[in-house]
Amino acid sequence: MKKILCVAFLCLSSVTTYAQSAKEMLLEIENKWELDDNNNVTFSRVVDVPNLNKDEIFNRVLSFFTYNYVSGKSVIQIQDKEAGLVVGKGVYDNVHIGYSIVTTYVDAWHILRVDVKEGKARVIVSLTDYEKKIEASNAPSSFSSMKIATEYPINPKGGQKTVMTKAFYKSYQKAYKTLDAVEKAIKEGNTSKVIENSEW
């Protein structure tokens, strides 16, 4: 009986955790993002690597793009070794799928910019646009694209509040995962320290 109650409690608590409300999501990320001059939602981080020179950091950043920006929608737009700048554009596919009378699929476009100099890099992720596909059972799918800043919760008058709050929260999470991944690639390489530092 204790085992059954324990399993039931674990299942209930995992459902409760999964069912985090849109309001709770917004409270969790409050003041952890900002709008840039182009009204893009922006996150940044400085990565200190005093043991690496500018060229080594630049090459690791390029390798990061090669390993991670591999879909047809992702592309390096600027690659300037002398200036120490790499800028790429990509999409977080199906960042959220909202189910109700209609099903809403939301993708989030982002720009990843990395500035490099001796011993450090600055990584900036800017969330720019959503692409939405809305499917209803008896109608053709509709497609739309809009600036993230025009949608809820940034725009309090935006529609589909619950769907767009969850899309924003999950886009925020993806952006931070990107910052973490770039930092790891700069500090450790893109495959593993053992592989990249082994004699060959």
Secondary structure, 3 states (H helix, E strand, C coil): CHHHHHHHHHHHHHHHHHCCCHHHHHHHHCCCCEECCCCCEEEEEEEECCCCCHHHHHHHHHHHHHHHCCCCCCEEEEEECCCCEEEEEEEEEEEEEEECCCEEEEEEEEEEEEEEECCEEEEEEEEEEEEEEEEECCEEEEEEEEEHHHCCCCCCCCCCHHHHHHHHHHHHHHHHHHHHHHHHHHHHCCCCHHHHHCCC
